[in-house]
Amino acid sequence: MTRVTLIFVATVALTLCGIASYAAPAPSPSASASASASASASGYSAPALYNTANAYARAGKPGLAVLNYERARLLEPNDPDVDANLRHVREAAGLPPQTGSRFDRLVGIASPRTFAWVGVLGLLIAGLSALVRVRSKAHRGKLLTAMLVGFCLLGLSAANAVALWPVLREAVVTVHSAPVRVSPVTTEAPLFELPEATIVRLNAEYDDFVLIQTAAGRTGWTQRGNLVRIVPKP
């Protein structure tokens, strides 16, 4: 077995292991027992998260509603019901509409899991074409075309990963109002308050505090218990 073959096999194995470890975000520990039981009974899926979000919206808990809508949208990026209900809850909470770039909309045409398998397919096509092209002198033009197709599929998967990366650092305010301070202490007056259902970016952590950044660029420290990550840490 040549060195190229060994590298290709190792790459495929690592990619498959990465996909096997890719899982949907775990249910929020802040959710009520009844909602968690319902989600467990129906499986952790976009429909289950959507129904849980609807229940929180009817109960007047926009933070947990937005959290579950966002998680459902990760699994089903093109579900119009999720988008419509998320927009309605945000408007009812007095929050500005979300705006996504054209790049984000383009790579959001399918779920991350689908793009992961697209990447594996591209890796297989490109790798096998390269191996055959090294060993055979026939159909080199067709094999080169197949390699390019494989690399294009890999590029789509990589673009989706780039678009998804910021979400890993985002969290939703799940309390009525989250005070934000200039330093990680509770003894000083807040700089400003984050309303419930606001989505922020997490930049750093210190004890029970996290350094957040709003969509408008404002930064400060708030207590960890005021937020729930959209994609929880393992």
VEXKE-796165 format. One line per 4 residues: their letters; for each residue x, y, z of N, C-alpha, C, O. Coordinates in steps of 0.02 Angstrom, whole numbers, plus 50000, padded with zeros to 5 digits. Layout:
VEXKE-796165
a> X:Y:Z:X:Y:Z:X:Y:Z:X:Y:Z | ...
end
This chain:
VEXKE-796165
mtrv> 50043:49940:50000:50000:50000:50000:50045:50062:50000:50089:50069:50042 | 50032:50107:49952:50074:50166:49945:50059:50217:50000:50009:50213:50035 | 50103:50266:50005:50094:50319:50055:50031:50359:50040:49996:50379:50086 | 50017:50371:49976:49956:50409:49958:49894:50372:49981:49847:50403:50006
tlif> 49894:50305:49972:49836:50266:49993:49827:50270:50069:49771:50277:50093 | 49882:50264:50105:49878:50267:50178:49850:50335:50201:49808:50337:50245 | 49874:50389:50170:49849:50455:50188:49775:50461:50173:49738:50489:50213 | 49754:50436:50116:49684:50439:50097:49639:50400:50145:49587:50425:50167
vatv> 49660:50339:50162:49621:50298:50208:49616:50331:50277:49563:50332:50307 | 49672:50359:50300:49672:50391:50366:49626:50452:50366:49590:50465:50414 | 49627:50490:50311:49584:50550:50307:49511:50531:50308:49471:50563:50343 | 49493:50479:50269:49423:50456:50269:49402:50433:50338:49346:50448:50360
altl> 49446:50396:50372:49429:50370:50438:49418:50428:50488:49370:50426:50527 | 49461:50477:50486:49454:50534:50531:49390:50573:50516:49356:50596:50561 | 49374:50581:50452:49313:50617:50434:49251:50580:50458:49205:50611:50484 | 49250:50514:50448:49193:50475:50471:49186:50477:50547:49130:50479:50573
cgia> 49242:50477:50582:49239:50483:50655:49212:50551:50676:49174:50556:50724 | 49230:50603:50639:49204:50670:50654:49130:50674:50645:49095:50705:50685 | 49104:50642:50591:49032:50643:50579:48996:50602:50632:48942:50620:50654 | 49026:50545:50651:48994:50504:50703:48988:50541:50769:48940:50530:50806
syaa> 49037:50584:50783:49035:50621:50846:48993:50684:50841:48978:50715:50892 | 48973:50703:50780:48932:50763:50772:48862:50746:50794:48829:50703:50764 | 48837:50779:50845:48770:50766:50870:48733:50830:50876:48763:50884:50880 | 48667:50825:50877:48625:50884:50888:48636:50909:50959:48652:50869:51003
paps> 48628:50975:50970:48638:51002:51037:48591:50971:51088:48533:50957:51073 | 48617:50959:51148:48578:50927:51200:48524:50974:51225:48533:51035:51222 | 48468:50948:51250:48415:50990:51276:48440:51034:51332:48484:51015:51371 | 48411:51094:51337:48432:51142:51388:48415:51118:51457:48359:51095:51468
psas> 48461:51124:51505:48446:51105:51574:48395:51152:51605:48367:51135:51657 | 48382:51210:51575:48334:51257:51601:48263:51239:51583:48216:51267:51611 | 48254:51191:51538:48187:51173:51516:48150:51138:51572:48179:51107:51617 | 48084:51144:51570:48043:51113:51621:48043:51037:51613:48061:51012:51560
asas> 48024:51002:51666:48026:50929:51664:47977:50902:51613:47992:50853:51579 | 47918:50932:51607:47869:50907:51560:47892:50915:51488:47882:50871:51447 | 47923:50973:51473:47948:50984:51405:48004:50936:51389:48008:50911:51333 | 48049:50924:51437:48104:50878:51426:48078:50807:51414:48103:50771:51371
asas> 48028:50787:51453:47999:50721:51444:47967:50714:51376:47972:50662:51344 | 47933:50768:51354:47902:50766:51289:47953:50760:51233:47944:50721:51186 | 48008:50799:51239:48061:50796:51188:48093:50728:51187:48110:50702:51134 | 48103:50698:51246:48134:50632:51249:48090:50580:51217:48114:50533:51184
asgy> 48024:50587:51227:47978:50538:51200:47977:50540:51124:47970:50488:51092 | 47982:50600:51095:47978:50607:51023:48046:50607:50989:48050:50611:50928 | 48100:50604:51028:48166:50605:51000:48191:50676:50991:48151:50722:50982 | 48256:50685:50994:48285:50752:50987:48289:50768:50913:48336:50747:50879
sapa> 48240:50804:50889:48235:50819:50818:48207:50889:50809:48186:50921:50857 | 48208:50912:50746:48181:50978:50732:48107:50984:50751:48088:51033:50782 | 48064:50934:50735:47994:50938:50756:47986:50941:50831:47943:50978:50856 | 48026:50902:50868:48020:50902:50941:48041:50970:50969:48008:50997:51014
lynt> 48095:50998:50944:48118:51064:50966:48067:51117:50948:48054:51163:50987 | 48037:51112:50889:47987:51160:50866:47926:51158:50912:47900:51211:50932 | 47903:51099:50930:47846:51094:50975:47862:51120:51044:47820:51153:51076 | 47923:51107:51068:47944:51133:51133:47946:51209:51132:47925:51242:51179
anay> 47972:51237:51077:47976:51310:51071:47905:51340:51070:47894:51392:51101 | 47859:51308:51034:47790:51333:51033:47760:51333:51103:47724:51380:51121 | 47774:51281:51142:47747:51277:51210:47775:51334:51253:47738:51365:51291 | 47840:51348:51246:47869:51404:51284:47841:51471:51261:47831:51516:51302
arag> 47830:51478:51196:47802:51541:51171:47732:51553:51199:47715:51609:51219 | 47691:51500:51202:47623:51507:51230:47626:51520:51305:47582:51553:51332 | 47679:51495:51338:47685:51505:51410:47715:51573:51428:47725:51588:51487 | 47731:51614:51377:47759:51679:51391:47833:51678:51410:47855:51719:51449
kpgl> 47871:51629:51382:47942:51624:51396:47981:51631:51330:48003:51582:51301 | 47988:51693:51306:48019:51703:51240:48092:51680:51236:48115:51659:51183 | 48128:51684:51292:48198:51663:51290:48206:51589:51273:48243:51571:51228 | 48169:51547:51309:48173:51475:51296:48140:51458:51229:48160:51409:51197
avln> 48091:51497:51208:48061:51486:51142:48111:51499:51087:48119:51458:51042 | 48146:51556:51091:48196:51573:51040:48252:51521:51041:48277:51502:50988 | 48273:51500:51100:48326:51450:51105:48308:51386:51067:48349:51361:51029 | 48248:51361:51077:48228:51299:51044:48213:51309:50970:48225:51263:50930
yera> 48188:51368:50951:48179:51382:50879:48247:51383:50844:48254:51357:50789 | 48296:51414:50876:48363:51418:50846:48393:51348:50838:48426:51333:50788 | 48383:51306:50888:48409:51238:50883:48373:51198:50829:48404:51159:50793 | 48308:51208:50824:48270:51175:50771:48293:51199:50702:48297:51160:50655
rlle> 48309:51263:50697:48331:51291:50633:48399:51264:50613:48414:51259:50553 | 48441:51247:50661:48505:51215:50645:48494:51148:50610:48531:51130:50564 | 48444:51111:50634:48431:51045:50606:48391:51048:50541:48400:51007:50497 | 48347:51099:50535:48306:51107:50475:48309:51181:50454:48264:51219:50470
pndp> 48362:51200:50417:48372:51271:50401:48317:51301:50357:48308:51362:50357 | 48281:51260:50320:48233:51286:50272:48161:51276:50293:48116:51278:50251 | 48148:51266:50357:48079:51256:50380:48046:51325:50387:48066:51364:50430 | 47995:51339:50346:47964:51405:50349:47926:51417:50414:47921:51474:50437
dvda> 47898:51364:50445:47861:51372:50507:47908:51394:50564:47891:51437:50604 | 47968:51364:50566:48017:51384:50618:48036:51457:50609:48038:51495:50657 | 48050:51477:50547:48070:51546:50534:48014:51595:50552:48026:51647:50582 | 47952:51577:50533:47895:51622:50546:47883:51630:50620:47873:51686:50645
nlrh> 47883:51575:50657:47870:51578:50729:47926:51613:50766:47914:51651:50813 | 47988:51600:50745:48046:51634:50775:48041:51709:50764:48052:51749:50810 | 48023:51729:50704:48016:51800:50690:47960:51831:50732:47967:51887:50757 | 47904:51795:50739:47847:51820:50777:47866:51829:50851:47849:51880:50881
vrea> 47901:51781:50881:47920:51785:50951:47969:51842:50962:47963:51879:51011 | 48016:51851:50917:48064:51906:50923:48028:51973:50918:48044:52020:50956 | 47981:51979:50872:47945:52042:50865:47903:52056:50927:47900:52113:50951 | 47871:52004:50955:47830:52012:51015:47873:52033:51075:47849:52068:51119
aglp> 47936:52011:51075:47982:52029:51130:48015:52097:51119:48054:52119:51161 | 47999:52130:51063:48028:52195:51049:48099:52193:51024:48136:52242:51031 | 48120:52137:50996:48189:52130:50971:48192:52146:50897:48143:52135:50861 | 48248:52171:50873:48255:52186:50801:48256:52122:50760:48276:52070:50786
pqtg> 48236:52125:50696:48238:52065:50654:48309:52042:50642:48356:52082:50640 | 48317:51977:50634:48382:51949:50620:48399:51959:50546:48355:51953:50503 | 48461:51974:50533:48484:51982:50464:48543:51936:50452:48590:51934:50491 | 48539:51898:50398:48593:51853:50380:48624:51874:50313:48589:51901:50271
srfd> 48688:51861:50305:48721:51878:50242:48700:51830:50187:48672:51777:50201 | 48714:51849:50126:48699:51806:50069:48738:51741:50074:48713:51688:50054 | 48799:51744:50100:48839:51684:50109:48806:51636:50158:48802:51576:50146 | 48780:51663:50214:48747:51620:50264:48685:51588:50234:48672:51529:50248
rlvg> 48646:51625:50195:48586:51597:50164:48604:51543:50114:48569:51493:50107 | 48659:51553:50077:48679:51504:50026:48699:51438:50058:48677:51385:50035 | 48740:51440:50110:48763:51378:50141:48711:51349:50189:48720:51294:50215 | 48656:51385:50200:48603:51360:50243:48548:51324:50207:48494:51314:50234
iasp> 48562:51303:50145:48511:51269:50106:48500:51197:50129:48451:51166:50110 | 48544:51171:50170:48537:51103:50197:48565:51102:50268:48599:51149:50289 | 48550:51048:50304:48573:51042:50373:48647:51027:50376:48676:51002:50328 | 48680:51043:50433:48752:51029:50440:48768:50955:50429:48821:50939:50402
rtfa> 48724:50910:50452:48737:50839:50443:48738:50821:50368:48780:50781:50347 | 48692:50850:50330:48692:50837:50258:48757:50861:50226:48787:50826:50185 | 48778:50922:50245:48840:50948:50217:48900:50906:50238:48949:50900:50201 | 48897:50877:50298:48952:50834:50320:48958:50773:50275:49013:50754:50255
wvgv> 48902:50743:50259:48903:50685:50214:48923:50705:50143:48955:50666:50108 | 48903:50765:50122:48926:50791:50058:49002:50796:50057:49034:50780:50007 | 49031:50818:50113:49103:50822:50118:49136:50754:50113:49188:50746:50081 | 49106:50704:50146:49133:50636:50142:49130:50610:50070:49178:50580:50046
lgll> 49073:50623:50036:49067:50601:49967:49119:50635:49924:49150:50603:49881 | 49130:50700:49934:49180:50735:49896:49250:50708:49909:49290:50703:49863 | 49264:50692:49972:49329:50664:49990:49340:50596:49956:49394:50582:49931 | 49288:50555:49956:49294:50490:49924:49305:50497:49848:49347:50463:49819
iagl> 49266:50541:49816:49272:50550:49744:49341:50576:49727:49374:50550:49682 | 49363:50628:49762:49428:50658:49747:49485:50609:49761:49532:50603:49722 | 49480:50574:49819:49534:50528:49838:49540:50469:49791:49595:50451:49769 | 49483:50437:49776:49484:50379:49732:49506:50398:49661:49543:50362:49629
salv> 49483:50457:49638:49503:50479:49571:49578:50491:49569:49611:50474:49519 | 49606:50520:49622:49678:50532:49624:49717:50467:49625:49768:50460:49591 | 49692:50418:49664:49727:50354:49667:49727:50318:49599:49778:50293:49577 | 49668:50317:49567:49663:50284:49502:49706:50321:49451:49737:50289:49408
rvrs> 49707:50386:49454:49745:50426:49406:49820:50413:49413:49857:50415:49364 | 49843:50401:49475:49914:50386:49486:49932:50319:49457:49987:50310:49431 | 49886:50270:49463:49901:50201:49443:49885:50186:49370:49910:50137:49343 | 49844:50228:49338:49823:50213:49270:49835:50273:49225:49831:50330:49247
kahr> 49849:50258:49162:49860:50311:49113:49798:50325:49072:49797:50372:49032 | 49746:50285:49081:49684:50292:49041:49636:50339:49075:49634:50345:49136 | 49596:50373:49034:49541:50417:49057:49566:50469:49107:49531:50485:49155 | 49625:50496:49095:49652:50544:49142:49611:50609:49144:49605:50640:49197
gkll> 49584:50628:49087:49542:50688:49085:49479:50680:49126:49460:50726:49163 | 49446:50623:49119:49385:50610:49158:49400:50605:49233:49362:50630:49274 | 49456:50574:49249:49475:50568:49319:49490:50637:49349:49475:50650:49407 | 49522:50680:49309:49536:50747:49333:49470:50785:49346:49464:50823:49395
taml> 49421:50776:49301:49356:50807:49311:49323:50782:49375:49293:50821:49413 | 49328:50716:49387:49299:50687:49448:49333:50715:49510:49300:50729:49560 | 49399:50725:49506:49434:50755:49563:49409:50825:49577:49400:50844:49635 | 49399:50864:49524:49375:50932:49533:49305:50933:49563:49289:50976:49605
vgfc> 49262:50886:49542:49195:50881:49571:49200:50865:49645:49163:50893:49686 | 49244:50819:49662:49254:50801:49733:49277:50860:49774:49254:50870:49830 | 49323:50899:49747:49348:50957:49784:49293:51010:49791:49290:51045:49842 | 49249:51016:49741:49193:51063:49746:49146:51043:49802:49122:51085:49840
llgl> 49132:50978:49808:49089:50954:49862:49122:50966:49930:49089:50985:49978 | 49188:50955:49933:49224:50971:49995:49220:51045:50012:49215:51065:50070 | 49222:51087:49959:49217:51159:49970:49149:51179:49998:49145:51223:50041 | 49095:51147:49975:49028:51161:50002:49025:51143:50076:48997:51180:50116
saan> 49053:51085:50093:49053:51063:50162:49094:51112:50205:49073:51128:50261 | 49150:51134:50180:49192:51182:50217:49156:51249:50226:49161:51280:50279 | 49121:51271:50174:49084:51334:50178:49030:51331:50231:49019:51379:50268 | 48996:51274:50236:48945:51266:50287:48976:51267:50357:48948:51297:50403
aval> 49034:51236:50364:49068:51237:50429:49088:51308:50448:49084:51327:50507 | 49111:51348:50400:49129:51417:50414:49068:51457:50436:49073:51498:50483 | 49011:51446:50403:48950:51482:50421:48924:51460:50489:48896:51501:50526 | 48934:51396:50506:48908:51370:50569:48953:51388:50628:48929:51389:50685
wpvl> 49016:51401:50616:49064:51411:50670:49042:51466:50719:49048:51454:50780 | 49018:51525:50697:48998:51576:50746:48942:51554:50792:48937:51577:50849 | 48898:51509:50768:48841:51487:50809:48866:51449:50871:48832:51448:50922 | 48924:51418:50866:48951:51380:50923:48966:51425:50982:48974:51401:51038
reav> 48972:51491:50969:48988:51538:51023:48929:51584:51039:48938:51636:51071 | 48870:51565:51017:48811:51607:51030:48768:51578:51085:48765:51517:51095 | 48734:51622:51121:48690:51602:51176:48629:51648:51176:48630:51702:51148 | 48576:51624:51210:48513:51661:51214:48501:51680:51287:48510:51640:51332
vtvh> 48480:51742:51298:48461:51764:51365:48395:51732:51383:48345:51741:51347 | 48393:51694:51437:48333:51657:51456:48300:51685:51519:48252:51656:51543 | 48327:51739:51546:48296:51772:51604:48263:51837:51579:48276:51859:51523 | 48220:51866:51622:48182:51925:51600:48228:51982:51581:48215:52018:51533
sapv> 48282:51992:51619:48329:52045:51605:48397:52026:51633:48402:52007:51691 | 48449:52030:51591:48516:52011:51612:48560:52072:51618:48576:52103:51567 | 48581:52092:51679:48625:52149:51686:48695:52134:51659:48722:52080:51671 | 48724:52182:51625:48791:52176:51596:48835:52228:51629:48818:52287:51631
rvsp> 48893:52206:51656:48937:52250:51694:49005:52254:51660:49022:52215:51616 | 49044:52304:51682:49109:52315:51651:49160:52263:51673:49210:52253:51638 | 49149:52230:51730:49194:52178:51755:49154:52121:51785:49095:52130:51800 | 49184:52063:51794:49147:52004:51818:49135:52005:51894:49159:51961:51930
vtte> 49097:52054:51917:49077:52059:51987:49006:52084:51990:48981:52113:51941 | 48973:52073:52046:48903:52094:52053:48896:52157:52096:48840:52179:52110 | 48951:52187:52117:48948:52243:52164:48942:52311:52129:48925:52361:52161 | 48954:52313:52064:48951:52377:52029:48886:52382:51989:48853:52332:51975
aplf> 48869:52444:51970:48808:52456:51933:48814:52429:51861:48869:52432:51832 | 48760:52403:51833:48763:52376:51765:48774:52431:51713:48752:52487:51721 | 48810:52413:51660:48817:52458:51603:48752:52463:51564:48731:52517:51545 | 48720:52406:51554:48657:52403:51519:48624:52336:51535:48654:52293:51565
elpe> 48562:52329:51514:48524:52268:51526:48509:52233:51459:48492:52265:51410 | 48516:52167:51458:48497:52128:51400:48427:52101:51408:48413:52066:51457 | 48381:52118:51363:48313:52091:51369:48311:52016:51353:48354:51990:51318 | 48261:51983:51379:48252:51912:51368:48247:51897:51293:48219:51936:51255
ativ> 48275:51840:51273:48275:51815:51204:48328:51847:51160:48332:51832:51100 | 48370:51891:51188:48425:51920:51150:48478:51867:51136:48494:51826:51180 | 48505:51867:51076:48559:51821:51058:48625:51860:51061:48631:51913:51031 | 48674:51833:51097:48738:51866:51106:48794:51817:51088:48784:51756:51085
rlna> 48853:51845:51077:48913:51804:51065:48954:51800:51129:48962:51850:51164 | 48979:51741:51144:49020:51730:51204:49094:51735:51184:49118:51699:51140 | 49129:51781:51218:49199:51792:51200:49249:51765:51251:49305:51749:51233 | 49228:51761:51314:49273:51736:51367:49232:51715:51427:49173:51731:51432
eydd> 49264:51678:51472:49231:51654:51533:49276:51666:51593:49337:51660:51588 | 49245:51682:51649:49283:51691:51711:49237:51674:51769:49187:51709:51782 | 49253:51620:51804:49211:51596:51860:49139:51588:51835:49126:51550:51789 | 49092:51623:51867:49022:51617:51848:49000:51672:51800:48940:51684:51792
fvli> 49048:51704:51767:49031:51758:51721:49056:51741:51650:49102:51702:51641 | 49024:51773:51602:49045:51767:51532:49049:51837:51502:49007:51880:51517 | 49099:51847:51459:49105:51910:51423:49066:51904:51359:49080:51861:51317 | 49016:51947:51351:48971:51942:51293:48980:52001:51246:49008:52053:51265
qtaa> 48957:51991:51185:48955:52045:51136:48888:52043:51101:48868:51990:51077 | 48854:52099:51098:48788:52102:51066:48796:52112:50991:48851:52124:50966 | 48740:52106:50955:48742:52116:50883:48761:52187:50865:48788:52200:50811 | 48748:52234:50911:48767:52304:50900:48840:52318:50919:48863:52374:50909
grtg> 48876:52268:50945:48946:52277:50962:48960:52295:51034:49018:52304:51051 | 48909:52301:51076:48920:52318:51146:48946:52256:51184:48923:52201:51171 | 48993:52266:51230:49023:52211:51266:49018:52222:51341:49008:52278:51364 | 49024:52168:51379:49023:52171:51451:49015:52102:51481:49009:52052:51445
wtqr> 49016:52099:51547:49012:52036:51583:48942:52026:51612:48912:52072:51640 | 48917:51965:51605:48853:51947:51636:48860:51878:51666:48905:51839:51648 | 48816:51862:51712:48820:51797:51746:48801:51740:51698:48756:51747:51656 | 48836:51685:51705:48826:51628:51661:48754:51601:51663:48728:51577:51612
gnlv> 48723:51605:51721:48655:51579:51728:48603:51617:51690:48546:51594:51684 | 48620:51676:51664:48572:51716:51626:48566:51692:51554:48521:51713:51518 | 48612:51649:51532:48617:51629:51462:48615:51554:51455:48632:51517:51501 | 48594:51532:51396:48598:51461:51377:48627:51458:51306:48601:51491:51261
rivp> 48679:51419:51297:48710:51413:51231:48662:51381:51182:48624:51336:51199 | 48663:51404:51119:48622:51372:51068:48650:51303:51054:48612:51255:51046 | 48716:51296:51050:48748:51231:51043:48788:51220:51107:48843:51247:51113 | 48763:51181:51154:48797:51173:51219:48865:51139:51211:48877:51102:51164
kp> 48908:51153:51259:48971:51118:51262:48959:51044:51277:48911:51028:51313 | 49000:50999:51250:48992:50928:51266:48999:50915:51341:48993:50859:51364
end
